[in-house]
Amino acid sequence: MLRLLGWLFGFGLFIGLIGLVVAGVYLNNVSADLPDYTVLKDYQPPVTTRVHAADGSLIAEYARERRLFQPVETIPPIVIQAFISAEDKNFYTHGGIAFDGVVRALRDNILARASGDDAIQGGGSTITQQVAKNFLLSSEQTWDRKIKEALLSFRIEETFSKDKILELYLNEIFLGLNSYGVAAAALNYFDKALYELSTSEAAYLAALPKGPNNYHPFRRPKQAIERRNWVLDRMAENGYITTEQAEQAKKDSLNVV
């Protein structure tokens, strides 16, 4: 009996070592094909050209993607807090990957496979992973792309500060209505500068990254308000606002112009 157990242990150890070697070779091959993440240091997004009259009034705007670059230090805390609450509550403490999100994504994928769905299930992506995908990778749902996204996330975290990563994310994210970045979205949706946004308005913008068309203010106002209110609850849960402030903000209409 002891001999059998020893043989089984040795065989299991051998299989484990083979698995580690295969995984190492795979990761080495994937790493060799990673895009150059250092280009993010020189990020210069295409911005909207705005033409003003002599009195300062806006005459026209020209842009393929409507975007106004906003340095992270000028983005109001309430906007940052709304997006972190909605997208990545542990942003300031993780190293690029949220392992609870990974476990949740693995569970969803296993359940999907069991039901016959071979498509990769979403979920679990941190803000850093979204930066890696949006700037350096495609949106194809493959395992190779997900592994590259994870490896790039670790390297981005090692190279850039959290504030820089957040600045890249908040200026690049698509928020619907041809709005790229939070500054353009504030103008498009509310005709306001970022510093003028109310808590409920910041929460609505933070509700949009998962799918702007799903929370369109005119075509799907009910879903838009529900998602905004979910963000407000997360902000209260994370201690950025009080429960009373969240409940008060939920009373606001969308106010989209």
GUZABA-84402 format. One record per residue: x, y, z of N, C-alpha, C in turn; residue number from 1. Coordinates in steps of 0.001 Angstrom, whole numbers, plus 500000, padded with zeros to 6 digits. Each point is the difference from the previous one (the first is absolute). Layout:
- X | Y | Z | X | Y | Z | X | Y | Z | NUM
...
END
This chain:
- 500832 | 498791 | 500000 | 499168 | 501209 | 500000 | 500869 | 501262 | 500000 | 1
- 501028 | 499983 | 500873 | 500898 | 501147 | 500059 | 500743 | 500189 | 498681 | 2
- 500375 | 498874 | 499378 | 500698 | 500075 | 498711 | 499092 | 500633 | 498940 | 3
- 498709 | 499615 | 500026 | 499040 | 500556 | 499038 | 499818 | 501496 | 500219 | 4
- 499891 | 500390 | 501268 | 499849 | 501425 | 500298 | 501235 | 500783 | 499572 | 5
- 501180 | 499419 | 500230 | 501235 | 500667 | 499584 | 500063 | 500139 | 498492 | 6
- 499551 | 498941 | 499291 | 500006 | 500061 | 498526 | 499037 | 501077 | 499504 | 7
- 498812 | 500056 | 500608 | 499013 | 501006 | 499597 | 500506 | 501413 | 500275 | 8
- 500665 | 500168 | 501157 | 500552 | 501323 | 500318 | 501070 | 500394 | 498994 | 9
- 500882 | 499061 | 499679 | 501053 | 500281 | 499033 | 499444 | 500305 | 498618 | 10
- 498978 | 499244 | 499593 | 499389 | 500234 | 498688 | 499322 | 501369 | 499959 | 11
- 499302 | 500338 | 501098 | 499349 | 501318 | 500065 | 501011 | 501128 | 499954 | 12
- 501127 | 499831 | 500705 | 501057 | 501004 | 499986 | 500583 | 500159 | 498599 | 13
- 500189 | 498855 | 499301 | 500535 | 500035 | 498632 | 499047 | 500759 | 499065 | 14
- 498707 | 499689 | 500106 | 499000 | 500678 | 499159 | 499978 | 501495 | 500310 | 15
- 500119 | 500338 | 501307 | 500011 | 501410 | 500388 | 501187 | 500738 | 499416 | 16
- 501178 | 499364 | 500034 | 501203 | 500624 | 499429 | 499857 | 500186 | 498498 | 17
- 499422 | 499005 | 499320 | 499767 | 500124 | 498560 | 499070 | 501175 | 499721 | 18
- 498965 | 500132 | 500830 | 499061 | 501111 | 499835 | 500674 | 501343 | 500183 | 19
- 500892 | 500092 | 501000 | 500717 | 501251 | 500240 | 500907 | 500350 | 498828 | 20
- 500655 | 499000 | 499437 | 500883 | 500236 | 498850 | 499194 | 500490 | 498797 | 21
- 498873 | 499341 | 499738 | 499144 | 500404 | 498878 | 499486 | 501419 | 500204 | 22
- 499550 | 500309 | 501231 | 499505 | 501344 | 500290 | 501110 | 501030 | 499848 | 23
- 501214 | 499647 | 500451 | 501132 | 500923 | 499872 | 500331 | 500297 | 498554 | 24
- 500004 | 498965 | 499162 | 500287 | 500187 | 498570 | 498929 | 500858 | 499351 | 25
- 498729 | 499742 | 500362 | 498889 | 500771 | 499442 | 500111 | 501474 | 500383 | 26
- 500233 | 500261 | 501290 | 500117 | 501383 | 500463 | 501187 | 500701 | 499367 | 27
- 501094 | 499269 | 499800 | 501175 | 500593 | 499359 | 499686 | 500397 | 498561 | 28
- 499265 | 499143 | 499287 | 499636 | 500306 | 498614 | 499044 | 501184 | 499931 | 29
- 499042 | 500050 | 500926 | 499050 | 501112 | 500026 | 500716 | 501305 | 500345 | 30
- 500916 | 499941 | 500966 | 500732 | 501198 | 500429 | 500840 | 500579 | 498871 | 31
- 500545 | 499126 | 499165 | 500859 | 500463 | 498907 | 499222 | 500764 | 498946 | 32
- 498668 | 499827 | 500016 | 499152 | 500627 | 498981 | 499191 | 501170 | 500558 | 33
- 500380 | 500496 | 501181 | 499251 | 501102 | 500593 | 500314 | 501325 | 499305 | 34
- 498992 | 500884 | 499848 | 500264 | 501340 | 499451 | 500817 | 500836 | 500985 | 35
- 500583 | 501070 | 499501 | 500854 | 500863 | 500809 | 499140 | 500902 | 500874 | 36
- 499903 | 499660 | 501276 | 499163 | 500768 | 500915 | 500620 | 501341 | 500384 | 37
- 501293 | 500204 | 499730 | 500651 | 501266 | 500368 | 499521 | 501166 | 499136 | 38
- 499288 | 499696 | 498897 | 499474 | 501088 | 499167 | 498959 | 500814 | 500766 | 39
- 499476 | 499447 | 501081 | 499004 | 500720 | 500791 | 500591 | 501245 | 500653 | 40
- 501329 | 500032 | 500142 | 500648 | 501182 | 500577 | 499769 | 501236 | 499133 | 41
- 499880 | 499786 | 498701 | 499861 | 501111 | 499053 | 498587 | 500110 | 499449 | 42
- 499031 | 499585 | 500801 | 498604 | 500019 | 499556 | 499556 | 501421 | 499669 | 43
- 499579 | 500195 | 498760 | 499478 | 501279 | 499546 | 498718 | 499738 | 499209 | 44
- 498871 | 500011 | 500682 | 498746 | 499634 | 499343 | 499548 | 501059 | 499006 | 45
- 499296 | 499586 | 498954 | 499385 | 500983 | 499117 | 498898 | 500730 | 500750 | 46
- 500039 | 501312 | 500028 | 499012 | 500766 | 500755 | 499133 | 500820 | 499055 | 47
- 498905 | 500486 | 500533 | 499069 | 500813 | 499223 | 500583 | 501390 | 499764 | 48
- 499931 | 500457 | 498763 | 500368 | 501382 | 499684 | 498761 | 500874 | 500175 | 49
- 500109 | 501016 | 500859 | 498853 | 500872 | 500294 | 500297 | 501414 | 499497 | 50
- 499079 | 500550 | 499209 | 500151 | 501341 | 499430 | 499063 | 500952 | 500741 | 51
- 500588 | 501082 | 500549 | 499232 | 500959 | 500780 | 499958 | 501359 | 499295 | 52
- 498917 | 500728 | 500224 | 499885 | 501375 | 499510 | 500798 | 500925 | 500916 | 53
- 500109 | 501258 | 499614 | 500778 | 500964 | 500780 | 499444 | 500173 | 501406 | 54
- 498688 | 499789 | 500164 | 499406 | 500162 | 501325 | 500094 | 498727 | 500845 | 55
- 500644 | 498968 | 499454 | 500184 | 498769 | 500745 | 498961 | 498937 | 499739 | 56
- 498943 | 500344 | 499273 | 498966 | 499001 | 499734 | 500499 | 498965 | 499001 | 57
- 499518 | 498771 | 500145 | 500430 | 498894 | 499152 | 499299 | 500072 | 498645 | 58
- 500806 | 499979 | 498924 | 499445 | 500042 | 498645 | 499857 | 498597 | 499426 | 59
- 501057 | 499200 | 500135 | 499976 | 498669 | 499393 | 501009 | 499096 | 500682 | 60
- 499783 | 498679 | 499829 | 500940 | 498992 | 500479 | 500302 | 499039 | 498859 | 61
- 501257 | 499533 | 499944 | 500416 | 499060 | 498978 | 500711 | 498839 | 500677 | 62
- 499498 | 498778 | 499760 | 500631 | 498831 | 500613 | 499455 | 498728 | 499390 | 63
- 500890 | 499013 | 499834 | 499548 | 498670 | 499623 | 499508 | 499274 | 501253 | 64
- 500722 | 500191 | 501096 | 499594 | 499512 | 501306 | 499942 | 501211 | 500927 | 65
- 498841 | 500256 | 500573 | 499889 | 501191 | 500844 | 500695 | 499733 | 501331 | 66
- 501115 | 500669 | 500222 | 500788 | 499776 | 501205 | 500658 | 501294 | 500444 | 67
- 499998 | 500264 | 501289 | 500716 | 501124 | 500588 | 500913 | 499422 | 501078 | 68
- 501295 | 500113 | 499815 | 500935 | 499395 | 500957 | 499952 | 500734 | 501337 | 69
- 499936 | 499239 | 501086 | 499900 | 500565 | 501338 | 501079 | 499374 | 500891 | 70
- 501018 | 500760 | 500420 | 501007 | 499456 | 500923 | 499333 | 499470 | 501256 | 71
- 500520 | 498907 | 500530 | 499341 | 499337 | 501119 | 499889 | 500900 | 501216 | 72
- 500984 | 500897 | 500200 | 499949 | 500858 | 501180 | 498890 | 501036 | 499925 | 73
- 499404 | 500195 | 498818 | 498898 | 500957 | 499849 | 498636 | 499311 | 499942 | 74
- 499986 | 498684 | 500094 | 498731 | 499270 | 499999 | 499456 | 499971 | 501424 | 75
- 498784 | 500472 | 500221 | 499443 | 500059 | 501359 | 499973 | 498624 | 500671 | 76
- 500267 | 499947 | 501299 | 499978 | 498721 | 500730 | 498690 | 499233 | 499844 | 77
- 498867 | 500697 | 499939 | 498720 | 499303 | 499919 | 499888 | 499206 | 498702 | 78
- 500616 | 500492 | 498919 | 499998 | 499271 | 498724 | 500875 | 498762 | 500112 | 79
- 501196 | 500172 | 500543 | 500913 | 498871 | 500183 | 499359 | 498942 | 500895 | 80
- 499404 | 500439 | 501091 | 499382 | 499067 | 500948 | 498843 | 499239 | 499362 | 81
- 499240 | 500664 | 499140 | 498886 | 499336 | 499325 | 500507 | 498891 | 499081 | 82
- 501032 | 500284 | 499228 | 500523 | 498997 | 499061 | 500682 | 498853 | 500728 | 83
- 500737 | 500303 | 501051 | 500640 | 498927 | 500765 | 498936 | 499105 | 500628 | 84
- 498945 | 500591 | 500529 | 498922 | 499217 | 500616 | 499307 | 499116 | 498977 | 85
- 499825 | 500501 | 498795 | 499282 | 499254 | 498969 | 500867 | 498948 | 499331 | 86
- 501294 | 500300 | 499823 | 500837 | 499159 | 499152 | 501064 | 499186 | 500742 | 87
- 500506 | 500518 | 501129 | 501174 | 499338 | 500593 | 500227 | 500544 | 501410 | 88
- 499226 | 499511 | 500952 | 500020 | 500584 | 501348 | 501353 | 499833 | 500696 | 89
- 500791 | 498995 | 499592 | 501310 | 499766 | 500616 | 501148 | 500550 | 499152 | 90
- 499705 | 500961 | 499145 | 500996 | 500515 | 499058 | 501301 | 500414 | 500680 | 91
- 499900 | 500692 | 501124 | 501199 | 500542 | 500640 | 500785 | 498962 | 500800 | 92
- 499483 | 498787 | 500130 | 500695 | 498992 | 500805 | 500466 | 498780 | 499218 | 93
- 499409 | 499713 | 498844 | 500439 | 498813 | 499252 | 501202 | 500317 | 499117 | 94
- 500629 | 498964 | 499498 | 501185 | 500159 | 499156 | 499726 | 499873 | 498521 | 95
- 498754 | 500184 | 499599 | 499644 | 499914 | 498589 | 498891 | 499010 | 499741 | 96
- 499910 | 498968 | 500854 | 498979 | 498970 | 499871 | 499250 | 499895 | 501321 | 97
- 498688 | 499932 | 499934 | 499178 | 499766 | 501193 | 499692 | 498508 | 500043 | 98
- 500630 | 499285 | 500941 | 499895 | 498545 | 499981 | 498606 | 499501 | 500355 | 99
- 499234 | 500787 | 500769 | 498616 | 499595 | 500237 | 499205 | 500067 | 498702 | 100
- 500337 | 500991 | 499150 | 499355 | 500092 | 498689 | 500398 | 498855 | 499086 | 101
- 501263 | 499574 | 500107 | 500479 | 498867 | 499201 | 499244 | 498730 | 500391 | 102
- 499853 | 499789 | 501316 | 499272 | 498821 | 500483 | 498555 | 500029 | 499511 | 103
- 499395 | 501188 | 500058 | 498609 | 500141 | 499541 | 499897 | 499724 | 498502 | 104
- 500968 | 500504 | 499230 | 499992 | 499773 | 498549 | 500211 | 498525 | 499678 | 105
- 500897 | 499320 | 500746 | 500219 | 498566 | 499793 | 498719 | 499214 | 500286 | 106
- 499316 | 500377 | 501074 | 498741 | 499334 | 500329 | 498986 | 500168 | 498878 | 107
- 499873 | 501232 | 499488 | 499031 | 500272 | 498928 | 500352 | 499219 | 498739 | 108
- 501311 | 499893 | 499704 | 500410 | 499262 | 498808 | 499741 | 498510 | 500145 | 109
- 500256 | 499452 | 501187 | 499749 | 498576 | 500229 | 498507 | 499696 | 499872 | 110
- 499170 | 500872 | 500580 | 498551 | 499806 | 499906 | 499526 | 500124 | 498555 | 111
- 500604 | 500940 | 499253 | 499624 | 500170 | 498592 | 500369 | 498759 | 499186 | 112
- 501209 | 499459 | 500254 | 500413 | 498784 | 499296 | 499050 | 498845 | 500316 | 113
- 499596 | 499896 | 501268 | 499111 | 498917 | 500406 | 498653 | 500073 | 499296 | 114
- 499592 | 501237 | 499652 | 498714 | 500172 | 499312 | 500144 | 500005 | 498479 | 115
- 501238 | 499758 | 499517 | 500230 | 499905 | 498569 | 500380 | 501292 | 499315 | 116
- 500271 | 501046 | 500755 | 500393 | 501294 | 499435 | 501524 | 500101 | 500024 | 117
- 500626 | 500025 | 498802 | 501458 | 500028 | 499911 | 500577 | 501411 | 499994 | 118
- 499158 | 501012 | 499985 | 500495 | 501378 | 499978 | 500594 | 500364 | 501353 | 119
- 501077 | 500811 | 499983 | 500619 | 500452 | 501239 | 499067 | 501001 | 500671 | 120
- 499735 | 499774 | 501260 | 499121 | 500890 | 500752 | 500790 | 501196 | 500519 | 121
- 499374 | 501176 | 500008 | 500677 | 501209 | 500463 | 500018 | 500079 | 501517 | 122
- 500505 | 501129 | 500486 | 499993 | 500228 | 501439 | 501374 | 499894 | 500605 | 123
- 500203 | 500730 | 501093 | 501241 | 499889 | 500738 | 501116 | 500908 | 499538 | 124
- 499789 | 500793 | 498948 | 501064 | 500863 | 499488 | 500177 | 501227 | 500883 | 125
- 501252 | 500273 | 500371 | 500306 | 501205 | 500758 | 500138 | 501182 | 499046 | 126
- 500124 | 501194 | 500561 | 500239 | 501188 | 499177 | 501310 | 499841 | 499244 | 127
- 501019 | 499433 | 500636 | 501287 | 499795 | 499328 | 499849 | 499047 | 498823 | 128
- 499236 | 498947 | 500165 | 499753 | 499076 | 498891 | 499263 | 500688 | 498861 | 129
- 499070 | 500871 | 500340 | 499275 | 500728 | 498959 | 500928 | 500948 | 499243 | 130
- 500964 | 500599 | 500707 | 500992 | 500835 | 499322 | 500825 | 499146 | 499041 | 131
- 500434 | 498835 | 500452 | 500790 | 499104 | 499145 | 499211 | 499607 | 498753 | 132
- 498720 | 499681 | 500182 | 499179 | 499579 | 498859 | 499710 | 501165 | 499060 | 133
- 499582 | 501132 | 500547 | 499575 | 501127 | 499164 | 501144 | 500642 | 499231 | 134
- 501200 | 500022 | 500585 | 501124 | 500664 | 499372 | 500867 | 499061 | 499169 | 135
- 500114 | 498746 | 500404 | 501050 | 499149 | 499442 | 499498 | 498710 | 499361 | 136
- 498764 | 499611 | 500268 | 499506 | 498721 | 499509 | 498660 | 500176 | 499285 | 137
- 499515 | 498929 | 499446 | 498681 | 500022 | 499377 | 498961 | 499582 | 501037 | 138
- 498746 | 499965 | 499599 | 498930 | 499587 | 500907 | 499562 | 498555 | 499750 | 139
- 500777 | 499256 | 499212 | 499621 | 498619 | 499701 | 499985 | 499171 | 501287 | 140
- 499016 | 499122 | 500101 | 499830 | 499178 | 501196 | 500731 | 498670 | 499821 | 141
- 501309 | 500009 | 500199 | 500805 | 498787 | 499924 | 500855 | 499892 | 501249 | 142
- 500451 | 498780 | 500295 | 500849 | 499802 | 501178 | 501342 | 500690 | 499829 | 143
- 500567 | 499957 | 498785 | 501283 | 500665 | 499769 | 499915 | 501483 | 500327 | 144
- 498913 | 500644 | 499561 | 499847 | 501425 | 500258 | 499843 | 500283 | 501492 | 145
- 499264 | 499161 | 500701 | 499816 | 500186 | 501436 | 501321 | 499823 | 500755 | 146
- 500814 | 499018 | 499584 | 501301 | 499789 | 500646 | 500914 | 501194 | 499738 | 147
- 500007 | 500492 | 498756 | 500803 | 501186 | 499679 | 499541 | 501200 | 500815 | 148
- 498702 | 500141 | 500147 | 499439 | 501112 | 500778 | 500490 | 499944 | 501444 | 149
- 500013 | 498801 | 500573 | 500461 | 499848 | 501384 | 501487 | 500329 | 500122 | 150
- 500816 | 499483 | 499077 | 501443 | 500262 | 500052 | 500297 | 501494 | 499825 | 151
- 499301 | 500632 | 499056 | 500191 | 501439 | 499797 | 499570 | 500797 | 501230 | 152
- 498940 | 499539 | 500665 | 499520 | 500709 | 501187 | 501059 | 500027 | 501097 | 153
- 500670 | 498863 | 500207 | 501069 | 499952 | 500998 | 501123 | 500967 | 499635 | 154
- 500365 | 500025 | 498724 | 501105 | 500855 | 499565 | 499624 | 501479 | 500054 | 155
- 498762 | 500315 | 499650 | 499532 | 501391 | 500082 | 500029 | 500473 | 501451 | 156
- 499562 | 499150 | 500911 | 500002 | 500360 | 501427 | 501420 | 500221 | 500519 | 157
- 500958 | 499231 | 499485 | 501393 | 500152 | 500427 | 500621 | 501281 | 499452 | 158
- 499486 | 500502 | 498878 | 500622 | 501119 | 499291 | 499350 | 501343 | 500330 | 159
- 498682 | 500006 | 500165 | 499266 | 501255 | 500152 | 499360 | 500103 | 501383 | 160
- 499794 | 501242 | 500436 | 499296 | 500231 | 501262 | 498511 | 499712 | 499807 | 161
- 499307 | 499805 | 501119 | 498556 | 499788 | 499939 | 499302 | 501204 | 499371 | 162
- 500458 | 501199 | 500328 | 499373 | 501204 | 499442 | 500165 | 500058 | 498486 | 163
- 501172 | 499597 | 499506 | 500226 | 500008 | 498548 | 499090 | 498986 | 499311 | 164
- 499878 | 498824 | 500585 | 499113 | 498972 | 499428 | 498561 | 500506 | 499971 | 165
- 499598 | 500643 | 501086 | 498643 | 500542 | 500072 | 499798 | 501105 | 498966 | 166
- 501008 | 500838 | 499805 | 499924 | 501067 | 499007 | 499818 | 499427 | 498597 | 167
- 500752 | 498956 | 499676 | 499857 | 499348 | 498695 | 498585 | 499455 | 499827 | 168
- 499522 | 499325 | 501020 | 498673 | 499383 | 499933 | 498898 | 501041 | 499833 | 169
- 500003 | 501025 | 500844 | 498907 | 500975 | 500007 | 499990 | 500899 | 498766 | 170
- 501115 | 500067 | 499294 | 500040 | 500796 | 498775 | 499752 | 499174 | 498740 | 171
- 500027 | 498680 | 500116 | 499861 | 499142 | 498824 | 498665 | 499280 | 499944 | 172
- 499385 | 499754 | 501147 | 498814 | 499158 | 500055 | 498858 | 500565 | 499157 | 173
- 499335 | 499109 | 499255 | 498857 | 500412 | 499178 | 498745 | 499995 | 500852 | 174
- 499265 | 501120 | 499979 | 498835 | 500161 | 500860 | 498719 | 500292 | 499221 | 175
- 499995 | 499698 | 498714 | 498790 | 500182 | 499209 | 499875 | 501400 | 499429 | 176
- 499064 | 500168 | 499059 | 499747 | 501287 | 499346 | 501302 | 500608 | 499440 | 177
- 500854 | 499148 | 499456 | 501289 | 500415 | 499431 | 500888 | 500703 | 501029 | 178
- 499835 | 499654 | 501263 | 500785 | 500606 | 501076 | 501126 | 499058 | 500414 | 179
- 501223 | 500484 | 499917 | 501167 | 499246 | 500438 | 500643 | 500761 | 501152 | 180
- 499982 | 499391 | 501179 | 500530 | 500663 | 501177 | 498925 | 500744 | 500763 | 181
- 500281 | 500216 | 501286 | 498978 | 500565 | 500887 | 499703 | 501478 | 499721 | 182
- 501016 | 500763 | 499562 | 499769 | 501429 | 499767 | 499035 | 500220 | 498837 | 183
- 500219 | 499267 | 498912 | 499096 | 500118 | 498851 | 498607 | 499503 | 500351 | 184
- 499925 | 498925 | 500794 | 498694 | 499459 | 500385 | 499222 | 500988 | 500865 | 185
- 500688 | 500703 | 500899 | 499323 | 500992 | 500841 | 499366 | 501090 | 499143 | 186
- 500726 | 500427 | 498956 | 499458 | 501020 | 499097 | 498868 | 499447 | 499146 | 187
- 500188 | 498800 | 499463 | 499000 | 499418 | 499111 | 498688 | 499714 | 500724 | 188
- 500101 | 499408 | 501182 | 498799 | 499587 | 500714 | 499347 | 501128 | 500797 | 189
- 500833 | 500840 | 500629 | 499452 | 500978 | 500938 | 500329 | 501448 | 499665 | 190
- 500781 | 500219 | 498939 | 500443 | 501353 | 499641 | 500692 | 500664 | 501184 | 191
- 500850 | 499223 | 500682 | 500708 | 500493 | 501179 | 501476 | 499606 | 499939 | 192
- 500819 | 500793 | 500683 | 501377 | 499586 | 500253 | 499988 | 498973 | 501124 | 193
- 501068 | 499239 | 500119 | 500035 | 498946 | 501008 | 499751 | 500530 | 501410 | 194
- 500593 | 501153 | 500311 | 499887 | 500513 | 501366 | 498572 | 500441 | 500337 | 195
- 499143 | 500121 | 498988 | 498609 | 500412 | 500226 | 499054 | 498819 | 500222 | 196
- 500479 | 498782 | 499807 | 499122 | 498837 | 500098 | 499525 | 499763 | 501429 | 197
- 498736 | 499612 | 500118 | 499473 | 499584 | 501298 | 500384 | 498540 | 500237 | 198
- 499742 | 499524 | 501203 | 500297 | 498600 | 500330 | 499221 | 499046 | 499102 | 199
- 498731 | 500292 | 499768 | 499181 | 499109 | 499165 | 500478 | 500010 | 498551 | 200
- 500463 | 501142 | 499511 | 500495 | 500083 | 498625 | 501319 | 499243 | 499851 | 201
- 500880 | 500125 | 500975 | 501253 | 499239 | 499972 | 499718 | 498506 | 500031 | 202
- 499025 | 499600 | 500818 | 499637 | 498588 | 500097 | 499433 | 499488 | 498681 | 203
- 499228 | 500822 | 499302 | 499453 | 499560 | 498710 | 501116 | 499777 | 498977 | 204
- 500973 | 500911 | 499939 | 501113 | 499797 | 499072 | 500750 | 498720 | 500332 | 205
- 500165 | 499723 | 501293 | 500710 | 498797 | 500421 | 499202 | 498731 | 499711 | 206
- 498709 | 500155 | 499746 | 499159 | 498851 | 499666 | 500156 | 499562 | 498553 | 207
- 500635 | 500822 | 499168 | 499980 | 499794 | 498556 | 501062 | 499054 | 499416 | 208
- 501183 | 499837 | 500578 | 501023 | 499189 | 499339 | 499578 | 498580 | 499656 | 209
- 499150 | 499384 | 500816 | 499595 | 498615 | 499728 | 499141 | 499873 | 498747 | 210
- 499493 | 501108 | 499465 | 499172 | 499946 | 498802 | 499132 | 501225 | 499882 | 211
- 500507 | 501083 | 499401 | 499245 | 501260 | 499915 | 498608 | 499839 | 499405 | 212
- 499851 | 499142 | 498994 | 498688 | 499838 | 499377 | 499007 | 499314 | 500924 | 213
- 500517 | 499204 | 500946 | 499109 | 499325 | 500947 | 499383 | 500978 | 500987 | 214
- 500641 | 501160 | 500169 | 499534 | 500995 | 500972 | 499832 | 501360 | 499330 | 215
- 499521 | 499951 | 498755 | 499770 | 501226 | 499232 | 498956 | 500852 | 500722 | 216
- 500256 | 501297 | 500191 | 499103 | 500823 | 500835 | 498613 | 500215 | 499418 | 217
- 499855 | 499866 | 498684 | 498700 | 500244 | 499380 | 499321 | 498709 | 499550 | 218
- 500780 | 499047 | 499514 | 499409 | 498744 | 499538 | 499759 | 499023 | 501147 | 219
- 500828 | 500060 | 501030 | 499865 | 499069 | 501131 | 500153 | 500750 | 501336 | 220
- 499154 | 500968 | 500253 | 500150 | 500809 | 501225 | 499831 | 499179 | 501278 | 221
- 499114 | 499007 | 499996 | 499790 | 499195 | 501208 | 501281 | 499243 | 500362 | 222
- 500589 | 499348 | 498991 | 501237 | 499257 | 500253 | 501138 | 500945 | 500379 | 223
- 500009 | 501194 | 499386 | 501049 | 500982 | 500301 | 499937 | 500432 | 501453 | 224
- 498799 | 500279 | 500484 | 499846 | 500429 | 501392 | 500336 | 498861 | 500965 | 225
- 499581 | 498787 | 499659 | 500307 | 498852 | 500857 | 501506 | 499786 | 500120 | 226
- 500703 | 500115 | 498876 | 501450 | 499805 | 500032 | 500677 | 501147 | 500758 | 227
- 499537 | 501232 | 499770 | 500556 | 501137 | 500748 | 499814 | 499804 | 501495 | 228
- 498812 | 499551 | 500394 | 499724 | 499782 | 501421 | 500862 | 498881 | 500572 | 229
- 500300 | 499001 | 499180 | 500910 | 498925 | 500432 | 501378 | 500583 | 500289 | 230
- 500474 | 500911 | 499141 | 501298 | 500643 | 500227 | 499968 | 500817 | 501286 | 231
- 498923 | 500718 | 500236 | 499870 | 500790 | 501226 | 500070 | 499108 | 501243 | 232
- 499359 | 498837 | 499923 | 500075 | 499056 | 501119 | 501422 | 499522 | 500237 | 233
- 500738 | 499746 | 498908 | 501399 | 499543 | 500139 | 500861 | 501124 | 500598 | 234
- 499720 | 501240 | 499613 | 500757 | 501131 | 500550 | 499781 | 500119 | 501504 | 235
- 498754 | 499786 | 500427 | 499695 | 500035 | 501429 | 500643 | 498814 | 500717 | 236
- 499944 | 498842 | 499359 | 500596 | 498786 | 500571 | 501505 | 500155 | 500198 | 237
- 500639 | 500723 | 499079 | 501443 | 500200 | 500079 | 500391 | 501198 | 500858 | 238
- 499014 | 500703 | 500551 | 500277 | 501093 | 500915 | 500286 | 501341 | 499351 | 239
- 499741 | 500139 | 498704 | 500250 | 501265 | 499310 | 498885 | 501018 | 500262 | 240
- 498794 | 499499 | 500164 | 498869 | 500853 | 500367 | 499223 | 499271 | 501092 | 241
- 499143 | 500723 | 500688 | 499174 | 499362 | 501023 | 498781 | 499352 | 499356 | 242
- 499364 | 499130 | 500751 | 498772 | 499376 | 499514 | 498930 | 501061 | 499747 | 243
- 499959 | 501002 | 500851 | 499025 | 501088 | 499827 | 500270 | 500766 | 498705 | 244
- 501277 | 500269 | 499707 | 500346 | 500699 | 498753 | 499628 | 499154 | 498784 | 245
- 500212 | 498701 | 500103 | 499639 | 499110 | 498896 | 498497 | 500023 | 499758 | 246
- 499236 | 499919 | 501067 | 498536 | 500000 | 499858 | 499511 | 501330 | 499438 | 247
- 500624 | 501086 | 500415 | 499619 | 501320 | 499476 | 500319 | 500086 | 498506 | 248
- 501173 | 499506 | 499610 | 500405 | 500053 | 498584 | 499105 | 499136 | 499129 | 249
- 499467 | 498921 | 500552 | 499119 | 499139 | 499221 | 498690 | 500695 | 499613 | 250
- 499665 | 501042 | 500710 | 498785 | 500747 | 499695 | 500143 | 500882 | 498771 | 251
- 501233 | 500260 | 499573 | 500230 | 500845 | 498831 | 499562 | 499292 | 498728 | 252
- 499478 | 500764 | 499072 | 499789 | 499453 | 498664 | 501342 | 499946 | 499288 | 253
- 500050 | 499438 | 498806 | 501284 | 499867 | 499302 | 500552 | 501364 | 499576 | 254
- 499143 | 500922 | 499672 | 500404 | 501358 | 499631 | 500913 | 500057 | 498768 | 255
- 499883 | 499002 | 499142 | 500829 | 499990 | 498796 | 499430 | 500974 | 498973 | 256
- 500892 | 500845 | 499460 | 499549 | 501012 | 499051 | 500390 | 499670 | 498562 | 257
END
